[in-house]
């Protein structure tokens, strides 16, 4: 009797543990769909009543609080997001990939463990601390070196966000390099190749898809950054591109999509619908910020999906 009771309790406990693990596994899916539902619900009235592709995506006029003519153009903000991401990748890609190459091929075991700890600590620094660094260190330094009237600009944000993206690039790139079969490296060494030749002729071609995935995840990190860019860009609604060389004005203040949401969502009034189901004009500002969130969600989803497909493609080839 006791043995049967123990077997029944063991079975129930096992089923309970399996159910909890299953629930934890599908919780991420539930959370993602919950986020989609929440953001879409809040932004749908704007999409239904006030959204036009020309006015929202192709206009740089963002005046949501104007009493005469409210305009919700996000072109300048999208250009600012793109420019900060490009500038950040100019910093993160060489530093991140270079660090990954050094850790995986040119570094001793003890030094590798120490450096990996510092890379992980770099990832643990809060974004607001990076914003303080950009505000208090990079700002006067850029003004001194370039003669710019203000150091809160695209260059400042690009450097800070690039350094923030380095840890994820290092981590994914190092995993991709370590996934290269040992036989490739041993064959190159047997032919007399040096470490640099092995890296350039064997490891990088074999791990190129994984390195691309690392860069794409770094791009996703840069696109989604909020607090640091809010503190470092100057938050000015400008398009930093020009038809003349240089095409990207690194010393110009910009504004990003994420920073716009962070700066304005707390002040935008959330109003209920009227009796006929419509919303007052003052509610459009709040709803437009959620539409910006939808745009960001789509962009980051595409970037992360692309990186995931690249990684899965690597595994299939092996």
Secondary structure, 3 states (H helix, E strand, C coil): CHHHHHHHHHHHHHHHHHHHHHHHHHHHHHHHHHHHHHHHHHHHHHHHHCCCHHHHHCCCCEECCCCCCCEECCHHHHHHHHHHHHHHHHHHHHHHHHHHHHHHHHCCHHHHHHHHHHHHHHHHCCHHHHHHHHHHHHHHHHHHHHCCCCCCCHHHHHHHHHHHHHHHHHHHHHHHHHCCCHHHHHHHHHCCCCHHHHHHHHHHHHCHHHHHHHHHHHHHHHHHCCHHHHHHCECCCCCCECCCCCCECCCCCECCHHHHHHHHCCCCCCCCCCCCCCCCHHHHHHHHHHHHHHHHHHHHHHHHHHHHHHHHHHHHHC
